[in-house]
Amino acid sequence: KIDSPVYSNITNITQGNGNIYLTGINNMVQATFNDLIGTTSNNSITLPINTIPANYIPTSDMYMPIRVVLNNVGQLGLCKILTDGSVEIYASISGGNFGSSANSGFPAFTVNWTYPY
C-alpha cells in the first residue's frame, strides 16, 4: 500500500494538484484521482511515463470509462493506464481531445486493475 500520493506533473490543464493515491492489495490496484477542473489546451490530459510505480503497472494497457467535464458539461470520457506507467485522460470514450476550453477536466474518480503478483 502507498499511503502518500503519487505526485504527477499533469499537462494540458492550468489548475490542479495532480494527486493520485494508489492502494495495492494482493494483485489488485486501486488508483484514486483528485478532481481536476480548469482550462484545458487542445489535447488529452496526460501524466508522464513512470507516473504509476513499476510494481503496480498493468501487464497490458487498460482502458476505462470515466466521467469528464468539457466546457461545463459532464460526459463520458476515457482513462488509459499504459504499460509504460503513464496515464492519459480523454474528453470522450472514443479518445477525443478536450479542446481549448474553460471549466474542463474531471471530477474525482477511482479506477481498478490487476497487476502481476
PAPALUM-949226 format. One record per atom (N, C-alpha, C): residue number from 1; residue in one letter; chain; atom name; x, y, z. Coordinates in Angstrom, 1 decimal. Layout:
N
+-----+----+----+----+--------+--------+--------+
!   i ! aa ! ch ! at !     xx !     yy !     zz !
+-----+----+----+----+--------+--------+--------+
! NUM !  A !  A ! CA !      X !      Y !      Z !
...
+-----+----+----+----+--------+--------+--------+
***
This chain:
117
+-----+----+----+----+--------+--------+--------+
!   i ! aa ! ch ! at !     xx !     yy !     zz !
+-----+----+----+----+--------+--------+--------+
!   1 !  K !  A !  N !    0.8 !   -1.2 !    0.0 !
!   1 !  K !  A ! CA !    0.0 !    0.0 !    0.0 !
!   1 !  K !  A !  C !    0.9 !    1.2 !    0.0 !
!   2 !  I !  A !  N !    0.5 !    2.2 !   -0.8 !
!   2 !  I !  A ! CA !    1.2 !    3.5 !   -0.8 !
!   2 !  I !  A !  C !    0.3 !    4.5 !   -0.1 !
!   3 !  D !  A !  N !    0.7 !    5.0 !    1.1 !
!   3 !  D !  A ! CA !   -0.1 !    5.9 !    1.9 !
!   3 !  D !  A !  C !    0.0 !    7.4 !    1.3 !
!   4 !  S !  A !  N !    1.1 !    7.8 !    0.9 !
!   4 !  S !  A ! CA !    1.2 !    9.2 !    0.4 !
!   4 !  S !  A !  C !    0.8 !    9.2 !   -1.1 !
!   5 !  P !  A !  N !    0.4 !   10.4 !   -1.6 !
!   5 !  P !  A ! CA !    0.0 !   10.4 !   -3.0 !
!   5 !  P !  A !  C !    1.2 !   10.3 !   -4.0 !
!   6 !  V !  A !  N !    1.0 !    9.8 !   -5.1 !
!   6 !  V !  A ! CA !    1.9 !    9.8 !   -6.2 !
!   6 !  V !  A !  C !    1.7 !   11.1 !   -6.9 !
!   7 !  Y !  A !  N !    2.7 !   12.0 !   -6.9 !
!   7 !  Y !  A ! CA !    2.5 !   13.4 !   -7.5 !
!   7 !  Y !  A !  C !    3.0 !   13.3 !   -8.9 !
!   8 !  S !  A !  N !    2.2 !   14.0 !   -9.8 !
!   8 !  S !  A ! CA !    2.5 !   14.0 !  -11.2 !
!   8 !  S !  A !  C !    2.4 !   15.4 !  -11.8 !
!   9 !  N !  A !  N !    3.2 !   15.6 !  -12.8 !
!   9 !  N !  A ! CA !    3.1 !   16.9 !  -13.5 !
!   9 !  N !  A !  C !    2.1 !   16.8 !  -14.6 !
!  10 !  I !  A !  N !    0.8 !   17.0 !  -14.2 !
!  10 !  I !  A ! CA !   -0.2 !   16.9 !  -15.2 !
!  10 !  I !  A !  C !   -0.1 !   18.0 !  -16.2 !
!  11 !  T !  A !  N !   -0.2 !   17.7 !  -17.5 !
!  11 !  T !  A ! CA !    0.0 !   18.7 !  -18.6 !
!  11 !  T !  A !  C !   -1.3 !   19.0 !  -19.2 !
!  12 !  N !  A !  N !   -1.4 !   20.1 !  -19.9 !
!  12 !  N !  A ! CA !   -2.6 !   20.5 !  -20.7 !
!  12 !  N !  A !  C !   -3.8 !   20.9 !  -19.9 !
!  13 !  I !  A !  N !   -3.5 !   21.3 !  -18.7 !
!  13 !  I !  A ! CA !   -4.6 !   21.9 !  -17.9 !
!  13 !  I !  A !  C !   -4.0 !   22.9 !  -16.9 !
!  14 !  T !  A !  N !   -4.6 !   24.0 !  -16.6 !
!  14 !  T !  A ! CA !   -4.0 !   25.1 !  -15.9 !
!  14 !  T !  A !  C !   -4.1 !   25.0 !  -14.4 !
!  15 !  Q !  A !  N !   -5.1 !   24.3 !  -13.8 !
!  15 !  Q !  A ! CA !   -5.3 !   24.2 !  -12.4 !
!  15 !  Q !  A !  C !   -5.2 !   22.7 !  -11.9 !
!  16 !  G !  A !  N !   -4.9 !   22.6 !  -10.6 !
!  16 !  G !  A ! CA !   -5.0 !   21.2 !  -10.0 !
!  16 !  G !  A !  C !   -3.6 !   20.8 !   -9.4 !
!  17 !  N !  A !  N !   -3.7 !   19.9 !   -8.5 !
!  17 !  N !  A ! CA !   -2.5 !   19.4 !   -7.8 !
!  17 !  N !  A !  C !   -2.0 !   18.1 !   -8.3 !
!  18 !  G !  A !  N !   -2.8 !   17.4 !   -9.1 !
!  18 !  G !  A ! CA !   -2.4 !   16.2 !   -9.7 !
!  18 !  G !  A !  C !   -2.1 !   15.0 !   -8.8 !
!  19 !  N !  A !  N !   -2.8 !   15.0 !   -7.6 !
!  19 !  N !  A ! CA !   -2.6 !   13.8 !   -6.7 !
!  19 !  N !  A !  C !   -3.3 !   12.6 !   -7.2 !
!  20 !  I !  A !  N !   -2.5 !   11.5 !   -7.1 !
!  20 !  I !  A ! CA !   -3.1 !   10.2 !   -7.4 !
!  20 !  I !  A !  C !   -2.7 !    9.3 !   -6.2 !
!  21 !  Y !  A !  N !   -3.7 !    8.7 !   -5.6 !
!  21 !  Y !  A ! CA !   -3.5 !    7.8 !   -4.4 !
!  21 !  Y !  A !  C !   -3.6 !    6.4 !   -4.9 !
!  22 !  L !  A !  N !   -2.6 !    5.6 !   -4.6 !
!  22 !  L !  A ! CA !   -2.6 !    4.2 !   -5.0 !
!  22 !  L !  A !  C !   -2.7 !    3.3 !   -3.8 !
!  23 !  T !  A !  N !   -3.5 !    2.2 !   -4.0 !
!  23 !  T !  A ! CA !   -3.5 !    1.2 !   -2.9 !
!  23 !  T !  A !  C !   -3.4 !   -0.2 !   -3.7 !
!  24 !  G !  A !  N !   -2.5 !   -1.0 !   -3.2 !
!  24 !  G !  A ! CA !   -2.4 !   -2.4 !   -3.8 !
!  24 !  G !  A !  C !   -2.7 !   -3.4 !   -2.7 !
!  25 !  I !  A !  N !   -3.6 !   -4.3 !   -3.1 !
!  25 !  I !  A ! CA !   -3.9 !   -5.4 !   -2.2 !
!  25 !  I !  A !  C !   -3.9 !   -6.7 !   -3.1 !
!  26 !  N !  A !  N !   -3.0 !   -7.6 !   -2.7 !
!  26 !  N !  A ! CA !   -2.7 !   -8.8 !   -3.4 !
!  26 !  N !  A !  C !   -2.3 !   -8.4 !   -4.9 !
!  27 !  N !  A !  N !   -3.1 !   -8.7 !   -5.9 !
!  27 !  N !  A ! CA !   -2.7 !   -8.3 !   -7.2 !
!  27 !  N !  A !  C !   -3.7 !   -7.3 !   -7.8 !
!  28 !  M !  A !  N !   -4.4 !   -6.5 !   -6.9 !
!  28 !  M !  A ! CA !   -5.3 !   -5.5 !   -7.4 !
!  28 !  M !  A !  C !   -4.8 !   -4.1 !   -7.0 !
!  29 !  V !  A !  N !   -4.9 !   -3.2 !   -7.9 !
!  29 !  V !  A ! CA !   -4.5 !   -1.8 !   -7.7 !
!  29 !  V !  A !  C !   -5.8 !   -0.9 !   -7.7 !
!  30 !  Q !  A !  N !   -5.9 !    0.0 !   -6.8 !
!  30 !  Q !  A ! CA !   -6.9 !    1.0 !   -6.8 !
!  30 !  Q !  A !  C !   -6.2 !    2.3 !   -6.9 !
!  31 !  A !  A !  N !   -6.6 !    3.1 !   -8.0 !
!  31 !  A !  A ! CA !   -6.0 !    4.4 !   -8.1 !
!  31 !  A !  A !  C !   -7.1 !    5.5 !   -8.0 !
!  32 !  T !  A !  N !   -6.9 !    6.4 !   -7.1 !
!  32 !  T !  A ! CA !   -7.9 !    7.5 !   -6.8 !
!  32 !  T !  A !  C !   -7.3 !    8.8 !   -7.3 !
!  33 !  F !  A !  N !   -8.0 !    9.4 !   -8.2 !
!  33 !  F !  A ! CA !   -7.5 !   10.7 !   -8.8 !
!  33 !  F !  A !  C !   -8.3 !   11.8 !   -8.2 !
!  34 !  N !  A !  N !   -7.6 !   12.9 !   -7.7 !
!  34 !  N !  A ! CA !   -8.3 !   14.1 !   -7.2 !
!  34 !  N !  A !  C !   -9.0 !   14.8 !   -8.3 !
!  35 !  D !  A !  N !  -10.1 !   15.5 !   -8.0 !
!  35 !  D !  A ! CA !  -10.8 !   16.3 !   -9.1 !
!  35 !  D !  A !  C !   -9.8 !   17.3 !   -9.7 !
!  36 !  L !  A !  N !  -10.0 !   17.6 !  -10.9 !
!  36 !  L !  A ! CA !   -9.1 !   18.5 !  -11.7 !
!  36 !  L !  A !  C !   -9.9 !   19.2 !  -12.7 !
!  37 !  I !  A !  N !  -10.3 !   20.4 !  -12.5 !
!  37 !  I !  A ! CA !  -11.1 !   21.2 !  -13.4 !
!  37 !  I !  A !  C !  -10.4 !   22.5 !  -13.6 !
!  38 !  G !  A !  N !  -10.2 !   22.9 !  -14.9 !
!  38 !  G !  A ! CA !   -9.5 !   24.1 !  -15.2 !
!  38 !  G !  A !  C !   -9.7 !   24.4 !  -16.7 !
!  39 !  T !  A !  N !   -8.7 !   25.2 !  -17.2 !
!  39 !  T !  A ! CA !   -8.7 !   25.5 !  -18.6 !
!  39 !  T !  A !  C !   -7.8 !   24.5 !  -19.3 !
!  40 !  T !  A !  N !   -8.3 !   23.8 !  -20.3 !
!  40 !  T !  A ! CA !   -7.5 !   22.8 !  -21.0 !
!  40 !  T !  A !  C !   -7.0 !   23.3 !  -22.3 !
!  41 !  S !  A !  N !   -5.9 !   22.7 !  -22.7 !
!  41 !  S !  A ! CA !   -5.4 !   23.0 !  -24.1 !
!  41 !  S !  A !  C !   -6.0 !   22.0 !  -25.0 !
!  42 !  N !  A !  N !   -5.7 !   22.1 !  -26.3 !
!  42 !  N !  A ! CA !   -6.3 !   21.3 !  -27.3 !
!  42 !  N !  A !  C !   -5.6 !   19.9 !  -27.3 !
!  43 !  N !  A !  N !   -5.8 !   19.1 !  -26.3 !
!  43 !  N !  A ! CA !   -5.2 !   17.8 !  -26.2 !
!  43 !  N !  A !  C !   -5.9 !   16.9 !  -25.2 !
!  44 !  S !  A !  N !   -5.3 !   15.8 !  -24.9 !
!  44 !  S !  A ! CA !   -5.7 !   15.0 !  -23.8 !
!  44 !  S !  A !  C !   -5.0 !   15.5 !  -22.5 !
!  45 !  I !  A !  N !   -5.5 !   15.1 !  -21.4 !
!  45 !  I !  A ! CA !   -4.8 !   15.4 !  -20.1 !
!  45 !  I !  A !  C !   -3.8 !   14.2 !  -19.8 !
!  46 !  T !  A !  N !   -2.5 !   14.5 !  -19.8 !
!  46 !  T !  A ! CA !   -1.6 !   13.4 !  -19.7 !
!  46 !  T !  A !  C !   -0.7 !   13.5 !  -18.4 !
!  47 !  L !  A !  N !   -0.3 !   12.3 !  -18.0 !
!  47 !  L !  A ! CA !    0.6 !   12.2 !  -16.8 !
!  47 !  L !  A !  C !    1.8 !   11.4 !  -17.4 !
!  48 !  P !  A !  N !    3.0 !   11.8 !  -17.1 !
!  48 !  P !  A ! CA !    4.2 !   11.3 !  -17.8 !
!  48 !  P !  A !  C !    4.5 !    9.8 !  -17.5 !
!  49 !  I !  A !  N !    5.4 !    9.3 !  -18.3 !
!  49 !  I !  A ! CA !    5.9 !    7.9 !  -18.1 !
!  49 !  I !  A !  C !    6.4 !    7.8 !  -16.7 !
!  50 !  N !  A !  N !    6.1 !    6.6 !  -16.1 !
!  50 !  N !  A ! CA !    6.5 !    6.3 !  -14.8 !
!  50 !  N !  A !  C !    5.7 !    7.0 !  -13.7 !
!  51 !  T !  A !  N !    4.6 !    7.5 !  -14.0 !
!  51 !  T !  A ! CA !    3.7 !    8.0 !  -13.0 !
!  51 !  T !  A !  C !    3.2 !    6.9 !  -12.1 !
!  52 !  I !  A !  N !    2.9 !    5.8 !  -12.6 !
!  52 !  I !  A ! CA !    2.5 !    4.6 !  -11.9 !
!  52 !  I !  A !  C !    3.8 !    3.8 !  -11.5 !
!  53 !  P !  A !  N !    4.0 !    3.6 !  -10.2 !
!  53 !  P !  A ! CA !    5.2 !    2.8 !   -9.9 !
!  53 !  P !  A !  C !    5.3 !    1.5 !  -10.6 !
!  54 !  A !  A !  N !    6.5 !    1.0 !  -10.9 !
!  54 !  A !  A ! CA !    6.7 !   -0.2 !  -11.7 !
!  54 !  A !  A !  C !    6.0 !   -1.4 !  -11.2 !
!  55 !  N !  A !  N !    6.0 !   -1.6 !   -9.9 !
!  55 !  N !  A ! CA !    5.3 !   -2.8 !   -9.3 !
!  55 !  N !  A !  C !    3.8 !   -2.8 !   -9.4 !
!  56 !  Y !  A !  N !    3.2 !   -1.6 !   -9.9 !
!  56 !  Y !  A ! CA !    1.7 !   -1.5 !  -10.0 !
!  56 !  Y !  A !  C !    1.3 !   -1.4 !  -11.5 !
!  57 !  I !  A !  N !    2.2 !   -1.4 !  -12.4 !
!  57 !  I !  A ! CA !    1.9 !   -1.2 !  -13.8 !
!  57 !  I !  A !  C !    1.2 !   -2.4 !  -14.3 !
!  58 !  P !  A !  N !    0.1 !   -2.3 !  -15.0 !
!  58 !  P !  A ! CA !   -0.6 !   -3.5 !  -15.6 !
!  58 !  P !  A !  C !    0.2 !   -4.1 !  -16.7 !
!  59 !  T !  A !  N !   -0.1 !   -5.4 !  -16.9 !
!  59 !  T !  A ! CA !    0.7 !   -6.1 !  -18.0 !
!  59 !  T !  A !  C !    0.2 !   -5.8 !  -19.4 !
!  60 !  S !  A !  N !   -0.9 !   -5.2 !  -19.5 !
!  60 !  S !  A ! CA !   -1.4 !   -4.7 !  -20.8 !
!  60 !  S !  A !  C !   -2.1 !   -3.3 !  -20.6 !
!  61 !  D !  A !  N !   -2.2 !   -2.5 !  -21.6 !
!  61 !  D !  A ! CA !   -2.8 !   -1.2 !  -21.5 !
!  61 !  D !  A !  C !   -4.3 !   -1.4 !  -21.0 !
!  62 !  M !  A !  N !   -4.7 !   -0.5 !  -20.1 !
!  62 !  M !  A ! CA !   -6.0 !   -0.6 !  -19.6 !
!  62 !  M !  A !  C !   -6.8 !    0.6 !  -20.1 !
!  63 !  Y !  A !  N !   -8.1 !    0.4 !  -20.5 !
!  63 !  Y !  A ! CA !   -8.9 !    1.5 !  -21.0 !
!  63 !  Y !  A !  C !  -10.2 !    1.4 !  -20.1 !
!  64 !  M !  A !  N !  -10.5 !    2.5 !  -19.4 !
!  64 !  M !  A ! CA !  -11.6 !    2.6 !  -18.5 !
!  64 !  M !  A !  C !  -12.5 !    3.8 !  -18.7 !
!  65 !  P !  A !  N !  -13.8 !    3.6 !  -18.8 !
!  65 !  P !  A ! CA !  -14.7 !    4.8 !  -18.9 !
!  65 !  P !  A !  C !  -14.7 !    5.6 !  -17.6 !
!  66 !  I !  A !  N !  -14.7 !    6.9 !  -17.7 !
!  66 !  I !  A ! CA !  -14.8 !    7.8 !  -16.6 !
!  66 !  I !  A !  C !  -15.7 !    9.0 !  -16.9 !
!  67 !  R !  A !  N !  -16.1 !    9.7 !  -15.9 !
!  67 !  R !  A ! CA !  -16.9 !   10.9 !  -16.1 !
!  67 !  R !  A !  C !  -15.9 !   12.1 !  -16.3 !
!  68 !  V !  A !  N !  -16.1 !   12.9 !  -17.3 !
!  68 !  V !  A ! CA !  -15.3 !   14.1 !  -17.5 !
!  68 !  V !  A !  C !  -16.2 !   15.3 !  -17.7 !
!  69 !  V !  A !  N !  -15.6 !   16.5 !  -17.6 !
!  69 !  V !  A ! CA !  -16.3 !   17.7 !  -17.9 !
!  69 !  V !  A !  C !  -15.7 !   18.5 !  -19.0 !
!  70 !  L !  A !  N !  -16.5 !   18.9 !  -20.0 !
!  70 !  L !  A ! CA !  -16.0 !   19.6 !  -21.1 !
!  70 !  L !  A !  C !  -16.8 !   20.9 !  -21.3 !
!  71 !  N !  A !  N !  -16.1 !   22.0 !  -21.0 !
!  71 !  N !  A ! CA !  -16.8 !   23.3 !  -21.1 !
!  71 !  N !  A !  C !  -18.1 !   23.3 !  -20.2 !
!  72 !  N !  A !  N !  -18.0 !   22.9 !  -19.0 !
!  72 !  N !  A ! CA !  -19.1 !   22.9 !  -18.0 !
!  72 !  N !  A !  C !  -20.1 !   21.8 !  -18.3 !
!  73 !  V !  A !  N !  -19.9 !   20.9 !  -19.2 !
!  73 !  V !  A ! CA !  -20.9 !   19.8 !  -19.5 !
!  73 !  V !  A !  C !  -20.3 !   18.5 !  -19.1 !
!  74 !  G !  A !  N !  -21.0 !   17.7 !  -18.3 !
!  74 !  G !  A ! CA !  -20.5 !   16.4 !  -18.0 !
!  74 !  G !  A !  C !  -20.8 !   15.4 !  -19.1 !
!  75 !  Q !  A !  N !  -19.8 !   14.5 !  -19.3 !
!  75 !  Q !  A ! CA !  -20.0 !   13.5 !  -20.3 !
!  75 !  Q !  A !  C !  -19.1 !   12.3 !  -20.1 !
!  76 !  L !  A !  N !  -19.2 !   11.2 !  -20.8 !
!  76 !  L !  A ! CA !  -18.4 !   10.0 !  -20.7 !
!  76 !  L !  A !  C !  -17.0 !   10.3 !  -21.4 !
!  77 !  G !  A !  N !  -15.9 !   10.0 !  -20.6 !
!  77 !  G !  A ! CA !  -14.6 !   10.1 !  -21.1 !
!  77 !  G !  A !  C !  -13.8 !    8.8 !  -21.0 !
!  78 !  L !  A !  N !  -12.5 !    8.8 !  -21.2 !
!  78 !  L !  A ! CA !  -11.7 !    7.6 !  -21.2 !
!  78 !  L !  A !  C !  -10.4 !    7.9 !  -20.4 !
!  79 !  C !  A !  N !  -10.1 !    6.9 !  -19.5 !
!  79 !  C !  A ! CA !   -8.8 !    6.9 !  -18.8 !
!  79 !  C !  A !  C !   -8.0 !    5.7 !  -19.3 !
!  80 !  K !  A !  N !   -6.8 !    6.0 !  -19.7 !
!  80 !  K !  A ! CA !   -5.9 !    4.9 !  -20.1 !
!  80 !  K !  A !  C !   -4.8 !    4.8 !  -19.1 !
!  81 !  I !  A !  N !   -4.5 !    3.6 !  -18.6 !
!  81 !  I !  A ! CA !   -3.4 !    3.3 !  -17.8 !
!  81 !  I !  A !  C !   -2.5 !    2.5 !  -18.7 !
!  82 !  L !  A !  N !   -1.3 !    3.0 !  -19.0 !
!  82 !  L !  A ! CA !   -0.5 !    2.3 !  -20.0 !
!  82 !  L !  A !  C !    0.7 !    1.6 !  -19.4 !
!  83 !  T !  A !  N !    1.2 !    0.6 !  -20.2 !
!  83 !  T !  A ! CA !    2.3 !   -0.2 !  -19.6 !
!  83 !  T !  A !  C !    3.6 !    0.5 !  -19.4 !
!  84 !  D !  A !  N !    3.8 !    1.7 !  -19.9 !
!  84 !  D !  A ! CA !    5.0 !    2.5 !  -19.6 !
!  84 !  D !  A !  C !    4.8 !    3.3 !  -18.3 !
!  85 !  G !  A !  N !    3.7 !    3.1 !  -17.6 !
!  85 !  G !  A ! CA !    3.4 !    3.8 !  -16.3 !
!  85 !  G !  A !  C !    2.7 !    5.2 !  -16.5 !
!  86 !  S !  A !  N !    2.5 !    5.6 !  -17.8 !
!  86 !  S !  A ! CA !    1.8 !    6.9 !  -18.0 !
!  86 !  S !  A !  C !    0.3 !    6.7 !  -17.9 !
!  87 !  V !  A !  N !   -0.4 !    7.9 !  -17.8 !
!  87 !  V !  A ! CA !   -1.8 !    7.9 !  -17.8 !
!  87 !  V !  A !  C !   -2.3 !    9.0 !  -18.8 !
!  88 !  E !  A !  N !   -3.3 !    8.6 !  -19.5 !
!  88 !  E !  A ! CA !   -3.9 !    9.6 !  -20.4 !
!  88 !  E !  A !  C !   -5.4 !    9.7 !  -20.2 !
!  89 !  I !  A !  N !   -6.0 !   10.9 !  -20.2 !
!  89 !  I !  A ! CA !   -7.4 !   11.1 !  -19.9 !
!  89 !  I !  A !  C !   -8.0 !   11.9 !  -21.1 !
!  90 !  Y !  A !  N !   -9.1 !   11.3 !  -21.7 !
!  90 !  Y !  A ! CA !   -9.6 !   11.9 !  -22.9 !
!  90 !  Y !  A !  C !  -11.1 !   12.4 !  -22.6 !
!  91 !  A !  A !  N !  -11.5 !   13.4 !  -23.4 !
!  91 !  A !  A ! CA !  -12.8 !   14.0 !  -23.2 !
!  91 !  A !  A !  C !  -13.9 !   13.2 !  -23.8 !
!  92 !  S !  A !  N !  -13.7 !   12.1 !  -24.5 !
!  92 !  S !  A ! CA !  -14.7 !   11.3 !  -25.0 !
!  92 !  S !  A !  C !  -14.3 !    9.8 !  -24.9 !
!  93 !  I !  A !  N !  -15.3 !    8.9 !  -24.9 !
!  93 !  I !  A ! CA !  -15.0 !    7.5 !  -24.8 !
!  93 !  I !  A !  C !  -14.2 !    7.0 !  -26.0 !
!  94 !  S !  A !  N !  -14.3 !    7.7 !  -27.1 !
!  94 !  S !  A ! CA !  -13.5 !    7.3 !  -28.3 !
!  94 !  S !  A !  C !  -12.1 !    7.9 !  -28.4 !
!  95 !  G !  A !  N !  -11.7 !    8.7 !  -27.3 !
!  95 !  G !  A ! CA !  -10.4 !    9.2 !  -27.2 !
!  95 !  G !  A !  C !  -10.2 !   10.6 !  -27.8 !
!  96 !  G !  A !  N !  -11.3 !   11.4 !  -27.8 !
!  96 !  G !  A ! CA !  -11.3 !   12.7 !  -28.3 !
!  96 !  G !  A !  C !  -10.6 !   13.7 !  -27.3 !
!  97 !  N !  A !  N !  -10.0 !   14.7 !  -27.8 !
!  97 !  N !  A ! CA !   -9.3 !   15.7 !  -27.0 !
!  97 !  N !  A !  C !  -10.3 !   16.7 !  -26.3 !
!  98 !  F !  A !  N !   -9.8 !   17.4 !  -25.3 !
!  98 !  F !  A ! CA !  -10.6 !   18.4 !  -24.6 !
!  98 !  F !  A !  C !  -10.8 !   19.6 !  -25.4 !
!  99 !  G !  A !  N !   -9.9 !   20.0 !  -26.3 !
!  99 !  G !  A ! CA !  -10.0 !   21.3 !  -26.9 !
!  99 !  G !  A !  C !   -9.6 !   22.4 !  -26.0 !
! 100 !  S !  A !  N !   -9.6 !   23.6 !  -26.5 !
! 100 !  S !  A ! CA !   -9.2 !   24.8 !  -25.7 !
! 100 !  S !  A !  C !  -10.4 !   25.3 !  -25.0 !
! 101 !  S !  A !  N !  -10.7 !   24.9 !  -23.8 !
! 101 !  S !  A ! CA !  -12.0 !   25.3 !  -23.2 !
! 101 !  S !  A !  C !  -11.8 !   25.5 !  -21.7 !
! 102 !  A !  A !  N !  -12.6 !   26.4 !  -21.1 !
! 102 !  A !  A ! CA !  -12.6 !   26.6 !  -19.7 !
! 102 !  A !  A !  C !  -13.5 !   25.6 !  -19.0 !
! 103 !  N !  A !  N !  -13.3 !   25.5 !  -17.7 !
! 103 !  N !  A ! CA !  -14.1 !   24.6 !  -16.9 !
! 103 !  N !  A !  C !  -14.2 !   23.2 !  -17.5 !
! 104 !  S !  A !  N !  -13.0 !   22.6 !  -17.7 !
! 104 !  S !  A ! CA !  -12.9 !   21.3 !  -18.3 !
! 104 !  S !  A !  C !  -12.0 !   20.4 !  -17.4 !
! 105 !  G !  A !  N !  -12.1 !   19.1 !  -17.5 !
! 105 !  G !  A ! CA !  -11.3 !   18.2 !  -16.7 !
! 105 !  G !  A !  C !  -12.1 !   17.0 !  -16.3 !
! 106 !  F !  A !  N !  -11.9 !   16.7 !  -15.0 !
! 106 !  F !  A ! CA !  -12.7 !   15.6 !  -14.5 !
! 106 !  F !  A !  C !  -12.9 !   15.7 !  -13.0 !
! 107 !  P !  A !  N !  -14.1 !   15.2 !  -12.5 !
! 107 !  P !  A ! CA !  -14.3 !   15.1 !  -11.1 !
! 107 !  P !  A !  C !  -13.5 !   14.0 !  -10.5 !
! 108 !  A !  A !  N !  -13.3 !   13.9 !   -9.2 !
! 108 !  A !  A ! CA !  -12.6 !   12.8 !   -8.6 !
! 108 !  A !  A !  C !  -13.1 !   11.4 !   -9.1 !
! 109 !  F !  A !  N !  -12.2 !   10.5 !   -9.3 !
! 109 !  F !  A ! CA !  -12.7 !    9.2 !   -9.7 !
! 109 !  F !  A !  C !  -11.7 !    8.1 !   -9.3 !
! 110 !  T !  A !  N !  -12.1 !    6.9 !   -9.3 !
! 110 !  T !  A ! CA !  -11.3 !    5.7 !   -8.9 !
! 110 !  T !  A !  C !  -11.4 !    4.7 !  -10.0 !
! 111 !  V !  A !  N !  -10.2 !    4.1 !  -10.3 !
! 111 !  V !  A ! CA !  -10.2 !    3.0 !  -11.3 !
! 111 !  V !  A !  C !   -9.4 !    1.9 !  -10.6 !
! 112 !  N !  A !  N !   -9.7 !    0.7 !  -11.1 !
! 112 !  N !  A ! CA !   -9.0 !   -0.5 !  -10.6 !
! 112 !  N !  A !  C !   -8.5 !   -1.4 !  -11.7 !
! 113 !  W !  A !  N !   -7.3 !   -2.1 !  -11.4 !
! 113 !  W !  A ! CA !   -6.8 !   -3.0 !  -12.4 !
! 113 !  W !  A !  C !   -6.0 !   -4.0 !  -11.6 !
! 114 !  T !  A !  N !   -5.6 !   -5.1 !  -12.3 !
! 114 !  T !  A ! CA !   -4.8 !   -6.1 !  -11.7 !
! 114 !  T !  A !  C !   -3.4 !   -6.0 !  -12.2 !
! 115 !  Y !  A !  N !   -2.4 !   -6.5 !  -11.5 !
! 115 !  Y !  A ! CA !   -1.0 !   -6.5 !  -11.9 !
! 115 !  Y !  A !  C !   -0.4 !   -7.8 !  -11.5 !
! 116 !  P !  A !  N !    0.8 !   -8.1 !  -12.1 !
! 116 !  P !  A ! CA !    1.4 !   -9.4 !  -11.7 !
! 116 !  P !  A !  C !    1.8 !   -9.4 !  -10.2 !
! 117 !  Y !  A !  N !    1.4 !  -10.5 !   -9.5 !
! 117 !  Y !  A ! CA !    1.6 !  -10.6 !   -8.1 !
! 117 !  Y !  A !  C !    2.7 !  -11.6 !   -7.8 !
+-----+----+----+----+--------+--------+--------+
***
